[in-house]
Amino acid sequence: MTQENDVKIPVRVVISTVHIDTSVNDMLGTVLFCALERFEGGETIDALTELLDDNVDQFEMNVDGVLTRGENQIEIEYAETALTGMEGCHTKLSFHLDDRNFITMQRIGPMHHMLIFEAGKQYTCYYQTEYLQTEVMVMTKKIKNDLTETGGDLFIDYIVSLKNSPPRRTKLRIRAFSTI
């Protein structure tokens, strides 16, 4: 929770994601999961993306945000764009400094949800739009968190499964750096 004496720094947020559609068939899903085991945020997988273009969705965007350093936590806040399909939503990622591998992502706007990421753990979360609310299962495979009050990198490899839908793996990399 943001306090009056927290340090707020304007940052540039670079978001890189890879989404993998595993609904095509089990064999292709297995191949995609194995191929992306080596993807560490900044590494390129362009050859794989071209080969399996219909099943891999990769994008990168730059947005302005605010990094807040509180007494024992760091938060990064930014506005989503049309590129993510969540235009009008406000996203906040936060974690406590004594547990950098437990991260929450909260989105508020036309759709809202709160996702919980912790390596090796699965959480049931909720996703809500103006039309429906549904359960979301989030299984985090890996977290690499080097964020400090001056910026840094956050990498989260996770699988999301909406009720009655095939799972979707996402590799999310957030790079924040000061703009002042």
HUFEN-V979527 format. One record per residue. RES is the residue in one letter. SS is DSSP state (a for helix, b for strand, c for the rest). PHI is phi in radians with two decimals (* if undefined). OMEGA is omega in radians with two decimals (999 if undefined). Layout:
# HUFEN-V979527
<<RES;SS;PHI;OMEGA> <RES;SS;PHI;OMEGA>>
This chain:
# HUFEN-V979527
<<M;c;*;-3.09> <T;c;-1.27;3.12> <Q;c;-1.97;-3.10> <E;c;-1.07;-3.08> <N;c;-1.63;3.08> <D;c;-1.17;3.10> <V;b;-1.56;3.13> <K;b;-1.95;-3.11> <I;b;-2.19;3.03> <P;b;-1.14;-3.12> <V;b;-2.33;2.96> <R;b;-1.71;-3.12> <V;b;-1.91;3.08> <V;b;-1.85;-3.07> <I;b;-1.95;3.09> <S;b;-2.09;3.12> <T;b;-2.35;2.99> <V;b;-2.27;3.07> <H;b;-1.89;-3.13> <I;b;-2.09;3.08> <D;b;-1.55;-3.10> <T;c;-1.73;-3.07> <S;c;-1.36;-3.08> <V;c;-1.06;2.98> <N;c;-2.99;-3.05> <D;a;-1.10;-3.09> <M;a;-1.15;3.13> <L;a;-1.12;3.10> <G;a;-1.02;3.11> <T;a;-1.11;3.12> <V;a;-1.07;3.14> <L;a;-1.09;-3.14> <F;a;-1.04;-3.13> <C;a;-1.14;-3.13> <A;a;-1.10;-3.08> <L;a;-1.49;3.06> <E;c;-1.00;-3.09> <R;c;-1.56;-3.12> <F;c;-1.28;-3.12> <E;c;-2.05;3.08> <G;c;1.31;-3.05> <G;c;-1.45;-3.13> <E;c;-1.22;-3.11> <T;c;-1.60;3.04> <I;c;-2.26;-3.08> <D;a;-1.00;-3.13> <A;a;-1.08;3.12> <L;a;-1.14;3.14> <T;a;-1.08;3.10> <E;a;-1.13;-3.11> <L;a;-1.11;-3.06> <L;c;-2.04;-2.99> <D;c;-0.88;-3.11> <D;c;-1.31;-3.04> <N;c;-2.01;3.14> <V;b;-2.18;3.13> <D;b;-2.10;-3.07> <Q;b;-2.22;3.07> <F;b;-2.66;3.08> <E;b;-2.40;3.08> <M;b;-2.45;3.10> <N;b;-2.04;3.09> <V;b;-2.40;3.03> <D;b;-1.48;3.14> <G;b;-2.58;3.12> <V;b;-2.29;3.02> <L;b;-1.77;-3.14> <T;b;-2.02;3.09> <R;b;-1.86;3.10> <G;c;-1.64;-3.11> <E;c;-1.05;-3.12> <N;c;-2.45;-3.13> <Q;b;-2.64;3.07> <I;b;-2.20;3.07> <E;b;-2.23;2.98> <I;b;-2.14;3.14> <E;b;-2.15;3.10> <Y;b;-2.75;3.10> <A;b;-1.65;3.08> <E;c;-1.28;3.13> <T;c;-2.16;3.11> <A;a;-1.09;-3.13> <L;a;-1.03;-3.14> <T;a;-1.52;-3.08> <G;c;1.39;-3.10> <M;c;-2.17;3.14> <E;c;-0.97;-3.11> <G;c;1.65;3.11> <C;c;-1.63;3.09> <H;b;-1.99;-3.09> <T;b;-1.93;3.07> <K;b;-2.30;3.02> <L;b;-1.85;3.13> <S;b;-2.55;3.08> <F;b;-2.73;3.07> <H;b;-1.53;-3.10> <L;c;-1.15;3.12> <D;c;-1.54;3.06> <D;b;-2.58;-3.04> <R;b;-1.22;-3.10> <N;b;-1.82;3.00> <F;b;-2.14;-2.99> <I;b;-2.14;3.04> <T;b;-1.96;3.05> <M;b;-2.18;-3.14> <Q;b;-2.05;3.06> <R;b;-2.07;3.13> <I;b;-2.26;-3.14> <G;c;2.69;3.13> <P;c;-0.99;2.98> <M;c;-2.21;3.09> <H;b;-2.49;3.11> <H;b;-2.85;3.02> <M;b;-2.29;3.12> <L;b;-1.87;3.13> <I;b;-2.04;3.14> <F;b;-2.07;3.03> <E;b;-2.65;-3.04> <A;c;-0.92;3.10> <G;c;1.39;-3.11> <K;c;-2.08;3.07> <Q;b;-2.09;3.13> <Y;b;-2.23;3.00> <T;b;-1.67;-3.14> <C;b;-2.16;-3.14> <Y;b;-2.21;-3.13> <Y;b;-2.12;-3.07> <Q;b;-2.33;3.00> <T;c;-2.08;3.11> <E;c;-1.19;-3.08> <Y;c;-1.77;-3.06> <L;c;-2.73;2.99> <Q;b;-2.21;-3.13> <T;b;-2.48;3.07> <E;b;-1.37;3.07> <V;b;-2.26;3.04> <M;b;-1.65;3.14> <V;b;-2.11;3.09> <M;b;-2.00;-3.11> <T;b;-1.64;3.13> <K;b;-1.54;-3.04> <K;b;-2.68;3.02> <I;b;-2.32;3.00> <K;b;-2.27;-3.00> <N;b;-2.18;3.12> <D;c;-2.00;-3.11> <L;c;-1.26;3.03> <T;b;-2.29;3.13> <E;c;-1.18;3.10> <T;c;-1.79;-3.14> <G;b;2.08;-3.14> <G;b;2.30;-3.07> <D;b;-2.13;3.02> <L;b;-2.31;3.13> <F;b;-2.17;3.11> <I;b;-2.28;3.08> <D;b;-1.91;-3.06> <Y;b;-2.55;3.10> <I;b;-2.06;3.12> <V;b;-2.03;3.08> <S;b;-2.32;3.03> <L;b;-1.40;3.14> <K;c;-0.92;3.11> <N;c;1.14;3.08> <S;c;-2.27;3.09> <P;c;-1.18;3.13> <P;c;-1.15;3.11> <R;b;-2.31;-3.14> <R;b;-1.62;3.13> <T;b;-2.27;3.00> <K;b;-2.02;-3.04> <L;b;-1.93;3.07> <R;b;-2.18;3.10> <I;b;-2.07;3.08> <R;b;-2.04;3.13> <A;b;-2.09;3.07> <F;b;-2.54;-3.06> <S;b;-1.12;3.08> <T;c;-1.85;3.11> <I;c;-1.97;999>>
